[in-house]
Amino acid sequence: MKITIAGRSYDRPMVMGILNCTPDSFSDGGKYLAEDKAIEHARAMIEDGADIIDIGGESTRPGSAEVSVEEELKRTIGPIKAIKQELGCLVSIDTRHASVMAEACKAGADLINDINALNEPGAIEAAVQADVAVCLMHMQGQPETMQDSPRYQNIVSEVVNYLNKRAEIAITAGVRAENIILDPGFGFGKTLEHNFSMLRHLEDFHSLGYPLLVGVSRKSMFGKLLNRPVDERLAASLAGACIAAMKGAAILRVHDVRETADVLKVTYQSMDHK
């Protein structure tokens, strides 16, 4: 599916490089908390093939605690401004808080990536005002407790229905339909079986007609399946990215940009010659 963000159009999957400006993210917490380190890492990811840099100032790993809006702003606004000024690339703000969305977009963010699907009071209004691309994600529960006991009757249909409802609510409130991106929320209130069921049936999400973002990079679904720690999940992450791309994902959110970009080039070169 073709996707356009801030006037830039892509007819291949985009690579979204993860930049966690946090002390406690599950994979790279603390590595890019300092602004100079964050900019350096963003530069490296762009050189490695990233199309978007996704900046987050609050860890949403299972069991994580919420941080103050003031702290989240402190961690993200400086890097957004610096990266936009120096690199000129597409930048996404990974937040569930309306005031952070508003300030990040004023600082230059091109996309709001919200794990809470604009459910927080004021979030939809912030998205409408900013008039940027918005990714709505499914999550059962909240990060603090979401993995305690996730339950579904039919994981795929329930997530599809939820995302469709959130998209309809956003459009009714004034978000332009062409700005909407959907994310099934791998690992957010899902068991191993739930995650792989969604990956197996990823095509079902295309029925809604919106571009799809998939984030499975280094996630615990691979750790549980393979009994691998977080720093030994590259091969599994690349397999997941390849499967998602072949099933039509528009954006792949990843830690390992160079390797993912290589996988996508090989995948799509092969598909082009079919």
N, C-alpha and C positions, 0 to 999 in steps of 0.2 A: 504494500500500500504506500502510495506517495504521501509524504508528510512535509509540511511547510511550517517553519518556526522563524519568526522575525524576518520574513521575506526570503529565507533560504530554503530551497526545496531539495528534497532527497528522494530518489526512487530506489534506494537500497537501505538496509537497516543502518541506523545511526548508532555510533558507539558513545555512550554516556560514561565519562570517567568519574569515579567517586572521589570526592575530596572532603574527608571528614575533619572538620576543624573542632575536634572534640578530644577530651582526655580519655574517653571510655568506650569508643566504638568497638564492636566485637573483633574486627580484624586488624585495624591500624590505629586504634585509639592513642592519642598523644603525639603521633608522629608529625602531624601538620597543624598543631595548635598555634604555633608561632606564625605570624603573617608571612615572613620571608620564606619559611619552609613550605607554606601553602602555595605561594606563587611559584616557587621552584618546581613543586610537584605538578601544578597545573601546566606549566610550560612543558615539562617532560611528557605529560599525557597528550598534549596537543601534538607534539613532535612524533609521538608513537601512533597517532591516528585517531584520537578522540575528536568527536564532532561537538560535544557538549561537556562542560564541566559542571557537575552537580555538587553544590556546596551546602553542607549541613553543619549546624552548630549545636545539635542535640542528638545524642545517641538514642535510637529507637530499637536497639537490640532487645530480645526477650529479657524481662526483668529490670530494664533500665528505669531510672527515676527521671521525672520531668525537671528541666532546668528553668530558671527564670527567663522571661522574655529579654530582660536587660542583658543577661549573660549571652543569650543566643545572638542578639544584635551585635554585641561586642566581638563575638567570634566570627561573624559572617560578613558584615557590611564592608569592613576594610578590604578583605580579600576580593569581594565582588568588584568593588571600584578599581582596585589595582589590576585585577585580571582583565577586566573589560578595557581598561586604558592601555595596558601593555600588550595584551594578546589579541584583543578584538574578537574573541571567539564567543560562541553561544554559551550563556551561563544560566544554570538552573538553581533555584533556591529550594532546598529540601527542608520544609517546615510545615507544621500544622497550625501555626499561630498567625492570626490575621495581621497583627501589627508588624510582625517580621516580614510577611508577604509584602505589605505595603512599602516598608522601608527598603527591602531588597530590590523591588522593582524600580523604585526611585533611584537606587544606586546603579541600576543597569541590568538586572536579571531579566532574562527573556522567557523564562518558564517557571511556573510554580509547581513544585512536585510535592503533593500533599498526601501523606499516608492516611489522613483522616477524611479525605474526599470532601473538603470544604464544609465539614460539619461544625467546626467551632464557630460561635457567634462572631459575625463580622467577616468571616473568611470569604463567603461568596461576594459580599460587597467589595472586599479588597481585590478580588479577582476581576470583577466587572470594571472597577475603576482603573486597574492596571492594564486591562485589555491585552494580556499576554497569553501564551499557551499555558494550559493547566492540565496536570496529570492527576486524575482521581484514582485512588487506590482502595482496594478492599482490605479491611482488617477486622477480625472478630475480637472484640474486647479492646484493651489498651495495652501498650508495651509492657507495663508492669506485671500484667497477669495473663496476657493473651495465650501463652503456651501451657497454662495450667491444665485445661481440659477442653480443647476445642472440639465442637460437635457439629455435625451437619447431617441432614437427611440425604442430600445430593449436592456435593460440594460445587460441581461445575454450574448447575442451574441456579443455585442460590447466589453464587458470586456474580454470575451474569446478570441476574435480576437486580441485585443490589447496585451494580455499576450502572445499569440502564436507568434505574430510578434516580441515582445521584446525578447522572448526566442530564436527565429531564428537568430535575430541580434547578440545576445550574443554568440551563438554557432559559427556563422560565424566568429566572432572576436577572437575566441579561448577559450571561456568558455566551459568546458566539460559538455555535456548534463546531466551526472549523478550528477553534482553539482547544478543543477537548481531546485528551489522550487518556486511555484507560490502563490500569495496572491491576492484575489479579491479586497481587500481594503475596507472593510466595514467602512462606515462613512467618507470616503475620497472623497468628491464630490458626495454624494448620499443622496437622500431623504429617509424618513422612508419607503416609498413604494419600492424604489430601493433596500434598504438593505434587506428587507424581501423577495423580489423577488429572490435575489441572494441566500439567505439561503434556500429558498424553492426549488431552482433548482441547488443546489450545486453539484449534481452528474454530471451536464453538463460539469463542469470544468475538470473532470477526462478524458475526451476525448483527452486532450492534452498529457496525459501520464507522467505528472510530479507530485511529491508530492505536497500537498496543505496545506498551512498555513492559519489558520483562526483566526482573532482577533476581537472578539466582546465584550470583557470584559468591563463591566461598561459603555458601549457607549451610546450616546444620543438616539440611536434608541430605547433603552429600556426606557429611560427617557420620550421620547415623547409618546410611546405606553402606558406606565403605570402611567405617571405623577409622577415619582420618582426622587429625587435628586441622585447625583452620588454615595453617600454612602449608598443608599438603593436599589441597583441594583444587589445584590448578587444572589438572586433566579433567576432573569431573565438571568444573565450571565451564571449561571450553566445550565439553560435550553438551552441556545444557544450553549454552549460547548457540551452538550449531543447530540443535534441535529446534530451539525457539525461532531462529532465523528461517529455517526451512519451513516452519509452520506459520510464517508470515508476520513475526514481530517486527515493529517499525523501529524500536529503540531497545538497545541492550545496555543495561546499567551494570558496569563492571569495575573491578579493582585492577585487573590485569589487561590494560588497554592494548599494548603491542601484540600480545599473543591472541587476543580476541579479534583484533583487526586483521591479523594474518589468517585466522580461521575463516572469517567472513569473506575475505578475498578469494580463498580457495573454494569455499562453498559456492559463492556466486559465479565464479568463473566456470565451475563445473555445471551449474544450472543453466548458464547462458548457452552452453553447447549442446543442451538436450534437444 
